[in-house]
Amino acid sequence: MYRREKMKINHYGNAKCAFGLLNIPLLLTVYFILLPILSFAVTGYVTSEYSIQAAIDASSDGDEIIVSQGTYKENINFHGKNIILRSTDPTNPSVVASTVINGNKANSAVRFSGTESSFCVLSGFTITNGGNTDYGGGIAAGGNMATIQNNIISGNSGGDGGGIDDCQGTIQNNTISGNLGYNGGGLNYCNGTILNNTISGNLAFNGGGLLGCDGNIQNNTISGNSVCYSGGGLFFCNGSIQNNTISANSADYSGGGLYRCGGTIQNNIISGNSADYSGGGLYRCGGTIQNNTIWGNIATQYGGGLKNCNGTIRNCIIWHNTAPAVGAQLYDSSTPTYSCIQDWSSGGTGNISADPQLLDPEHGNFHLQQNSPCIDAGCLIIDLTYDFEGDPRGYDGTSEPRGDGSDYDIGADEYYSITNYEIINHILGRGEIPQARLQFADLNGDGKIDIADLITYIIRK
């Protein structure tokens, strides 16, 4: 049998059962549940006139602290406690924006001891104005395994890791922007899963977006970061880098997008990055580079798209990159295979040099048009079964044989066609087009599937 008792915590953070003590000054109201095995789980509520740290100090492993909207000018420390600290609604952007931990440049805004496990969660805050000359301006994680999710981490500065330093847990669904660090403006030495984050507008000497992050870096937007030396987007990240948009990052020396990233780099859009010397898109990335669209990157000297990338390069679109000295598309790198490379004449199995016919790359749409020579022109990669948006690979999009016969497309996108019957049935409510294929039914690009798309289909045929 469960029993629920109401507790109150005074402003010194001491928990007392509320039997006749109703006039104690309140910091927060908590509820604890007495489980059959006599373990306790406590949920506490903090309002803006009180201290988050006092609530943490009064908590125990397994507790949850829910923080009301407001600005909390303090530098909090989890002290090794495996608790959940969250705002009232971590998935509501307005709640996240108005539940603020302001470090006041006194120290890291949030610190961990480093012993916290994956049961420890920080979720739903704006974390700002943290300052630490050593590690982690916004969050100094100390090597923990905590989950950091649904936060805005912005306007912090640290020696290493302006936004986050040394978190080995999952970092997901955060906006990490406008932070400053010597190494790793956004994230430094975070080796867990980094998923579905926007990492933008950060500044560092090396690694504007991420530095030394060796876990799975997936489905992130890494854009507009800059460095005084190398690795505008990513620097020395040796895990799996996949399904990301890596764009408009800049380096004053090399590797505008990626610098010396040695893991597998696949299914990414790498576009509009720049380097003031070499490797506008990628520099010295020695791992496997496959099924990426590498478009519109700039180097002022060598290798607008890639330079000194000596691993396997296959199934990539390498197009519209520039470098005035030599090697606009790639320079001093492995010979690609089954790739679409502008002005290419240097051999390699399955390579083509025809225009890839991307839908609207100048405005960020890197899908293949229906007549693209990249459709079905790639090679089979057994463990790469989806494209950058999660569409299955190996769709037979042409009637002619191309590539190695596997029907894998070149580039980050796998083209799918749509039939007039599917459009008609969808409009009439007699059938649903699968989510992964909706983009292919919106033929006129107005964000709706209606009679205009059917007319567009008929005209194109």
Buried (B, 14 or more C-beta within 10 A) or exposed (E): EEEEEEBBBBBEBEBEEBEEEEEBEBBBBBBBEBEEEEEEBBBBBBBBEBBBBBBBBBBBBBBBBBBBBBEBEBBBBBBBBBBBBBBBBBEBEEBBBBBBBBBEBBBBBBBBBBBBEBBBBBBBBBBBBBBBEEBBBBBBBBBBBBBBBBBBBBBBBBBBBBBBBBBBBBBBBBBBBBBBBBBBBBBBBBBBBBBBBBBBBBBBBBBBBBBBBBBBBBBBBBBBBBBEBBBBBBBBBBBBBBBBBBBBBBBBBBBBBBBBBBBBBBBBBBBBBBBBBBBBBBBBBBBBBBBBBBBBBBBBBBBBBBBBBEBBBBBBBBBBBBBEBEBBBBBBBBEBBBBBBBEBEEEBEBBBBEBBBBBEBEEEEBBBBBEBBBBBBBBBBEEBEBBBBEBEBBBEBBEEEBBBEBBBBBBBBBBBEBEEEBBBBBBEEEEEBEEBBEBBBBBEEEEEBBEEBBEBBEEEE
